[in-house]
Amino acid sequence: QRVESDPTPGRIVGPVPRRVQLAHAKPGLARTTDLLVIQPDTGGQAGDLDHRRADAPDSQPHAVPFGILGSMVAKPSSTGLHPQALVEGRVRFVLVEPQTAGNVGAVARALKNLGFSRLEVVRPQCDLGAKQARMMAVEATDLLDRAGVYDDLDAAIGAARTVVGTSRRKGKYRRPHYRLDLFSVEMARFAAAGELAVLFGREDSGLTDRELDRCTHLVYLPAADAYPSFNLAQSVLLVAYEVRRAWLESTALEEGEQDPPAGHAEREAMYRHLARALHAIGFLQDETVEPMMRRFRRLFGRAAMTPEEVQILRGVARQMLWAAGRQGTGGGSDEP
């Protein structure tokens, strides 16, 4: 290994173990190098760099958004935003019927601590402008003032392409149920590809099954069995921290790295269309529609389907409705 001085201001060059080179190399590099180069992109600040690296022979370099190997330079995003700010701006935290103003204020503070700014509230059961909320928010009252308030969960989810629900309860229709710390990298990846919404339920009862049906993925916090229920603000803090940590520790999350998933409204329209088609061909009965469609939601949700893939499934549903109509089994219109 060698250490090469680099006169470029703000750039650090140092040795990297061969094992780490192979683990971090990206397709398309013309050559392999044993130098770690950390260089800010044009949207970054010098203070964003982490200059430290462990001394152990096999230690991996600190994976920051600006880490590159060889001649691969981290480019500014097409939006002109700093990559970290891009991800943070694409994550919305949705509280469903929060009951305590102090909890909502503490949520706002936790989000601002970790760089997030999008707070949405569905049918709040408390006054978001109450003294207790503002006292707990401390210097995050601006998040309270900007928080969106909705009567409908679908409206709060809005343009989100991935919807992650938080729930400590597991069950037959709540699988797969991912452990938060093991799934946070995927959450950051989804945020890099398109908007991400994370749902949190009521302090006393959490999210209902029908609210969880709106989610593409479910996560839980690995709590002690003796007392697994977290305070609302604690839950938001832990989720926000894990998403931020996952982003900061990965160099692989770049805008445009993967196709954006279909939007929430597109998926919901597909589920209605598919349910109608499956009912028309006799696969679903009145009493089995809800539990079976819940399983389809879990199946298709974790596939992170693109808009084109959603349209393929809707084409299948349309053909089933047409065939059922020809057989006289009630196909009717092909629209849900």
Secondary structure, 3 states (H helix, E strand, C coil): CCCCCCCCCCCEEEECCHHHHHHHCCCCCCCCCCEEEECCCCCCCHHHCCCCCCCCCCCCCCCCCCEEECCCCCCCCCCCCCHHHHHHHCEEEEEECCCCHHHHHHHHHHHHHCCCCEEEEECCCCCCCCHHHHHHHHHHHHHHHHCEEECCHHHHHCCCCEEEEECCCCCCCCCCEEEHHHHHHHHHHHHHHCCEEEEECECCCECCHHHHCCCCEEEECCCCCCCCCCCHHHHHHHHHHHHHHHHHCCCCCCCCCCCCCCCHHHHHHHHHHHHHHHHHCCCCCCCCHHHHHHHHHHHHHCCCCCHHHHHHHHHHHHHHHHHHHHCCCCCCCCCC
